[in-house]
Amino acid sequence: CGEGGGGGAENILKDLIFFMYHGTTLTNALKITRGGFLPSSNGMLGPGVYLSWSLQKASAYAHHLPPREEQAILKVRVHVHKVKKIDRQGHHLQKRWHRKGYDTAWVPPNCGMVASGLEEHCVPPNTICKNPPRLEECLRRSYR
């Protein structure tokens, strides 16, 4: 997939399949590969599974790990139908995009929503393709 470009995902990302990344602990990654994602109940974009096209963004998660835990990155296929761009805090659909027929909320890079300036997506679990997510072994790091 691409980096989204400056054209706006709302107009170009419809009914497509992309690879995205999810950063978590190795323990959680193994649970996800066996049983699927458990969406967060509330986050910046409301309930859903948080993913990114950016490996850098995904690897920023799970840095404060318990002893003998490892960071892991999952690579998942996501079927995108209708995307809502959320490019500012307080956007009227920031946490309600799914109620208006969108299946993906997208925070574009460098819009001021995320301190890192990197993009991210929030999707419901049913948009993630049924094949199990793949653990990116080469990206796994130990924090022992």
Backbone as CSV, one residue per row, in Angstrom:
resi,resn,N_x,N_y,N_z,CA_x,CA_y,CA_z,C_x,C_y,C_z
1,CYS,0.834,-1.184,0.000,0.000,0.000,0.000,0.878,1.247,0.000
2,GLY,0.283,2.359,0.005,1.047,3.600,-0.073,1.010,4.367,1.222
3,GLU,1.527,5.547,1.164,1.538,6.429,2.328,0.334,7.350,2.340
4,GLY,-0.619,7.137,1.466,-1.838,7.934,1.507,-1.775,9.197,0.675
5,GLY,-0.607,9.766,0.498,-0.469,10.960,-0.319,-1.245,12.128,0.233
6,GLY,-1.239,13.215,-0.468,-1.924,14.411,-0.010,-3.327,14.540,-0.557
7,GLY,-3.799,13.559,-1.345,-5.080,13.688,-2.005,-6.284,13.456,-1.132
8,GLY,-6.117,12.925,0.043,-7.247,12.692,0.922,-7.825,11.309,0.752
9,ALA,-7.743,10.522,1.786,-8.205,9.136,1.740,-9.694,9.040,1.498
10,GLU,-10.464,10.050,1.867,-11.916,9.978,1.693,-12.293,9.749,0.236
11,ASN,-11.539,10.309,-0.672,-11.904,10.235,-2.078,-11.247,9.082,-2.821
12,ILE,-10.132,8.582,-2.338,-9.399,7.588,-3.120,-9.404,6.192,-2.521
13,LEU,-9.687,6.036,-1.238,-9.609,4.730,-0.608,-10.998,4.150,-0.412
14,LYS,-11.554,3.601,-1.456,-12.884,3.014,-1.357,-12.837,1.602,-1.907
15,ASP,-13.325,0.662,-1.092,-13.411,-0.741,-1.473,-12.072,-1.294,-1.958
16,LEU,-11.046,-1.064,-1.158,-9.704,-1.558,-1.449,-9.178,-2.362,-0.276
17,ILE,-8.170,-3.186,-0.532,-7.528,-3.959,0.524,-6.097,-3.465,0.685
18,PHE,-5.722,-3.161,1.935,-4.396,-2.661,2.249,-3.764,-3.506,3.346
19,PHE,-2.445,-3.507,3.370,-1.716,-4.019,4.522,-1.487,-2.869,5.481
20,MET,-1.751,-3.123,6.753,-1.489,-2.147,7.797,-0.821,-2.860,8.961
21,TYR,-0.322,-2.075,9.908,0.440,-2.617,11.023,-0.194,-2.244,12.359
22,HIS,-0.043,-3.158,13.315,-0.553,-2.955,14.674,0.558,-3.302,15.655
23,GLY,0.942,-2.357,16.486,1.981,-2.594,17.480,1.376,-2.984,18.816
24,THR,1.954,-3.981,19.453,1.457,-4.472,20.737,2.555,-5.295,21.412
25,THR,2.217,-5.998,22.469,3.178,-6.909,23.102,3.125,-8.256,22.388
26,LEU,4.168,-9.046,22.548,4.195,-10.373,21.942,3.064,-11.240,22.493
27,THR,2.806,-11.149,23.788,1.718,-11.925,24.394,0.390,-11.588,23.724
28,ASN,0.101,-10.300,23.578,-1.159,-9.891,22.933,-1.168,-10.258,21.455
29,ALA,-0.036,-10.139,20.792,0.036,-10.484,19.371,-0.314,-11.954,19.154
30,LEU,0.183,-12.818,20.006,-0.127,-14.244,19.868,-1.608,-14.511,20.123
31,LYS,-2.196,-13.809,21.082,-3.642,-13.940,21.324,-4.432,-13.477,20.100
32,ILE,-4.004,-12.379,19.487,-4.694,-11.846,18.314,-4.604,-12.824,17.152
33,THR,-3.442,-13.449,16.948,-3.302,-14.388,15.832,-4.183,-15.618,16.031
34,ARG,-4.485,-15.957,17.283,-5.349,-17.115,17.557,-6.830,-16.755,17.563
35,GLY,-7.192,-15.592,18.114,-8.606,-15.294,18.320,-9.116,-14.014,17.700
36,GLY,-8.267,-13.281,17.011,-8.696,-12.033,16.396,-8.522,-10.836,17.316
37,PHE,-8.793,-9.689,16.781,-8.624,-8.435,17.517,-9.782,-8.207,18.476
38,LEU,-9.455,-7.661,19.622,-10.435,-7.157,20.579,-10.343,-5.642,20.480
39,PRO,-11.366,-4.989,19.944,-11.250,-3.541,19.739,-11.152,-2.786,21.057
40,SER,-10.435,-1.677,21.015,-10.396,-0.821,22.196,-11.783,-0.227,22.387
41,SER,-12.135,0.050,23.627,-13.473,0.571,23.887,-13.549,2.078,23.653
42,ASN,-12.413,2.754,23.771,-12.417,4.200,23.573,-10.993,4.665,23.302
43,GLY,-10.830,5.483,22.334,-9.536,6.055,22.001,-9.761,7.388,21.327
44,MET,-8.729,7.928,20.718,-8.814,9.224,20.068,-9.930,9.263,19.021
45,LEU,-10.159,8.130,18.348,-11.182,8.045,17.307,-12.374,7.194,17.738
46,GLY,-12.475,6.923,19.023,-13.569,6.105,19.527,-13.208,4.636,19.521
47,PRO,-14.209,3.761,19.662,-13.936,2.325,19.723,-13.479,1.779,18.380
48,GLY,-12.589,0.785,18.423,-12.116,0.138,17.205,-10.720,-0.411,17.372
49,VAL,-10.175,-0.900,16.272,-8.813,-1.419,16.214,-7.951,-0.343,15.572
50,TYR,-6.861,0.014,16.230,-5.988,1.087,15.743,-4.835,0.486,14.960
51,LEU,-4.666,0.964,13.720,-3.667,0.455,12.791,-2.989,1.624,12.098
52,SER,-1.888,1.327,11.409,-1.208,2.359,10.636,-0.538,1.752,9.418
53,TRP,-0.399,2.559,8.367,0.434,2.168,7.234,1.901,2.254,7.632
54,SER,2.186,2.995,8.670,3.553,3.296,9.068,4.089,2.294,10.095
55,LEU,5.166,1.610,9.736,5.833,0.727,10.706,6.366,1.538,11.879
56,GLN,6.834,2.739,11.607,7.352,3.604,12.661,6.259,3.898,13.693
57,LYS,5.058,4.185,13.223,3.939,4.462,14.128,3.584,3.213,14.936
58,ALA,3.480,2.069,14.265,3.126,0.823,14.959,4.179,0.439,15.993
59,SER,5.431,0.681,15.681,6.491,0.302,16.616,6.571,1.231,17.822
60,ALA,5.850,2.348,17.786,5.849,3.268,18.928,4.987,2.743,20.079
61,TYR,4.165,1.729,19.822,3.309,1.171,20.865,4.051,0.098,21.646
62,ALA,3.622,-0.117,22.858,4.160,-1.173,23.740,5.631,-0.953,24.083
63,HIS,6.009,0.272,24.386,7.385,0.545,24.797,7.612,0.327,26.279
64,HIS,6.589,0.482,27.092,6.720,0.265,28.533,6.221,-1.139,28.828
65,LEU,7.129,-2.097,28.691,6.757,-3.501,28.758,7.074,-4.118,30.118
66,PRO,6.268,-5.087,30.538,6.586,-5.832,31.755,7.884,-6.631,31.567
67,PRO,8.495,-7.068,32.660,9.721,-7.878,32.543,9.502,-9.099,31.642
68,ARG,10.481,-9.395,30.844,10.504,-10.544,29.931,9.408,-10.506,28.863
69,GLU,8.854,-9.341,28.623,7.881,-9.191,27.538,8.600,-8.581,26.350
70,GLU,8.077,-8.844,25.160,8.665,-8.326,23.934,7.636,-7.517,23.162
71,GLN,8.133,-6.589,22.391,7.279,-5.827,21.493,7.060,-6.648,20.230
72,ALA,5.879,-6.521,19.637,5.594,-7.232,18.393,4.805,-6.311,17.466
73,ILE,4.963,-6.561,16.175,4.212,-5.846,15.152,3.425,-6.887,14.368
74,LEU,2.120,-6.656,14.236,1.286,-7.515,13.406,1.044,-6.830,12.074
75,LYS,1.137,-7.590,11.011,0.819,-7.100,9.675,-0.533,-7.691,9.309
76,VAL,-1.512,-6.825,9.031,-2.868,-7.297,8.767,-3.384,-6.738,7.442
77,ARG,-4.287,-7.496,6.837,-4.970,-7.025,5.628,-6.296,-6.419,6.062
78,VAL,-6.571,-5.225,5.563,-7.780,-4.502,5.929,-8.556,-4.164,4.663
79,HIS,-9.856,-4.482,4.674,-10.726,-4.179,3.541,-11.423,-2.854,3.835
80,VAL,-11.018,-1.828,3.133,-11.520,-0.471,3.338,-12.666,-0.219,2.360
81,HIS,-13.803,0.224,2.893,-14.954,0.546,2.048,-15.175,2.050,1.967
82,LYS,-15.321,2.687,3.121,-15.639,4.115,3.135,-14.866,4.769,4.280
83,VAL,-14.000,5.723,3.945,-13.073,6.340,4.895,-13.530,7.751,5.246
84,LYS,-13.441,8.070,6.539,-13.678,9.449,6.983,-12.366,10.027,7.476
85,LYS,-11.946,11.128,6.875,-10.729,11.821,7.299,-11.063,12.663,8.526
86,ILE,-10.305,12.453,9.595,-10.450,13.240,10.817,-9.130,13.990,10.976
87,ASP,-9.144,15.284,10.691,-7.888,16.029,10.616,-7.750,17.135,11.654
88,ARG,-8.597,17.103,12.680,-8.456,18.081,13.765,-9.164,17.566,15.012
89,GLN,-8.641,17.950,16.172,-9.299,17.608,17.431,-10.659,18.301,17.453
90,GLY,-11.654,17.637,18.001,-12.984,18.220,18.083,-13.787,18.110,16.800
91,HIS,-13.286,17.362,15.813,-14.047,17.138,14.573,-15.405,16.557,14.954
92,HIS,-16.456,17.003,14.309,-17.807,16.578,14.704,-18.041,15.073,14.569
93,LEU,-17.227,14.368,13.775,-17.358,12.911,13.646,-16.175,12.163,14.268
94,GLN,-15.368,12.837,15.060,-14.146,12.228,15.604,-14.407,10.878,16.267
95,LYS,-15.453,10.751,17.031,-15.746,9.480,17.706,-17.070,8.876,17.246
96,ARG,-17.672,9.459,16.201,-18.979,8.985,15.743,-18.999,8.631,14.252
97,TRP,-17.837,8.529,13.629,-17.749,8.274,12.197,-18.484,7.004,11.782
98,HIS,-18.419,5.960,12.617,-19.046,4.681,12.281,-20.574,4.788,12.237
99,ARG,-21.141,5.758,12.935,-22.602,5.950,12.940,-23.099,6.594,11.654
100,LYS,-22.183,7.137,10.858,-22.550,7.811,9.618,-22.198,6.991,8.379
101,GLY,-21.989,5.676,8.567,-21.755,4.788,7.432,-20.304,4.595,7.035
102,TYR,-19.372,5.176,7.780,-17.943,4.986,7.476,-17.451,3.738,8.194
103,ASP,-16.513,3.028,7.561,-15.934,1.856,8.224,-14.480,2.084,8.613
104,THR,-13.968,3.265,8.347,-12.594,3.599,8.698,-12.513,5.083,9.025
105,ALA,-11.819,5.385,10.108,-11.468,6.776,10.408,-9.970,6.901,10.177
106,TRP,-9.563,7.933,9.472,-8.158,8.127,9.090,-7.678,9.474,9.584
107,VAL,-6.595,9.455,10.343,-5.917,10.676,10.761,-4.720,10.850,9.839
108,PRO,-4.742,11.865,8.966,-3.629,12.051,8.028,-2.367,12.530,8.744
109,PRO,-1.215,12.346,8.108,0.033,12.787,8.730,0.082,14.311,8.876
110,ASN,0.781,14.733,9.905,1.079,16.154,10.140,-0.151,17.062,10.180
111,CYS,-1.245,16.563,10.753,-2.456,17.389,10.847,-2.658,17.941,12.257
112,GLY,-1.763,17.597,13.178,-1.867,18.100,14.533,-2.625,17.203,15.496
113,MET,-3.154,16.100,15.019,-3.919,15.188,15.880,-3.010,14.264,16.686
114,VAL,-1.867,13.897,16.117,-0.964,12.924,16.733,0.390,13.596,16.937
115,ALA,0.927,13.489,18.143,2.193,14.166,18.470,3.327,13.781,17.524
116,SER,3.358,12.518,17.083,4.433,12.058,16.203,4.308,12.617,14.791
117,GLY,3.133,13.109,14.429,2.907,13.569,13.066,2.641,12.441,12.090
118,LEU,2.565,11.202,12.584,2.337,10.046,11.715,0.846,9.727,11.633
119,GLU,0.442,9.129,10.523,-0.965,8.819,10.319,-1.385,7.577,11.096
120,GLU,-2.692,7.450,11.316,-3.234,6.213,11.865,-4.683,6.054,11.449
121,HIS,-5.157,4.826,11.582,-6.526,4.458,11.220,-7.203,3.793,12.408
122,CYS,-8.506,3.910,12.457,-9.311,3.156,13.406,-10.369,2.433,12.581
123,VAL,-10.466,1.119,12.779,-11.413,0.308,12.012,-12.152,-0.635,12.948
124,PRO,-13.367,-1.044,12.580,-14.018,-2.104,13.338,-13.385,-3.447,12.961
125,PRO,-13.417,-4.425,13.853,-12.756,-5.711,13.567,-13.244,-6.400,12.299
126,ASN,-14.487,-6.178,11.872,-14.994,-6.876,10.687,-14.377,-6.392,9.382
127,THR,-13.610,-5.301,9.387,-12.940,-4.851,8.167,-11.581,-5.538,7.990
128,ILE,-11.116,-6.217,9.040,-9.840,-6.925,8.967,-10.086,-8.277,8.322
129,CYS,-9.347,-8.568,7.264,-9.551,-9.798,6.508,-9.410,-11.014,7.412
130,LYS,-10.154,-12.057,7.098,-10.293,-13.213,7.988,-9.011,-14.010,8.204
131,ASN,-8.093,-13.979,7.244,-6.865,-14.734,7.477,-6.151,-14.142,8.691
132,PRO,-5.517,-14.967,9.521,-4.916,-14.435,10.747,-3.827,-13.414,10.441
133,PRO,-3.703,-12.393,11.294,-2.614,-11.437,11.112,-1.272,-12.139,11.208
134,ARG,-0.293,-11.623,10.511,1.034,-12.225,10.511,1.941,-11.441,11.440
135,LEU,2.587,-12.158,12.330,3.545,-11.545,13.232,4.815,-11.254,12.449
136,GLU,5.242,-10.022,12.470,6.450,-9.619,11.765,7.655,-9.940,12.641
137,GLU,8.135,-11.171,12.538,9.207,-11.658,13.408,10.443,-10.768,13.355
138,CYS,10.762,-10.264,12.174,11.983,-9.471,12.034,11.884,-8.138,12.782
139,LEU,10.669,-7.720,13.140,10.490,-6.440,13.815,10.330,-6.593,15.312
140,ARG,10.277,-7.830,15.775,10.083,-8.072,17.193,11.357,-7.728,17.948
141,ARG,11.220,-7.009,19.061,12.387,-6.615,19.833,12.209,-7.047,21.280
142,SER,13.278,-7.415,21.894,13.221,-7.820,23.293,13.560,-6.635,24.191
143,TYR,12.846,-6.540,25.302,13.107,-5.500,26.297,13.409,-6.155,27.641
144,ARG,14.157,-7.230,27.640,14.465,-7.969,28.867,15.434,-7.237,29.738
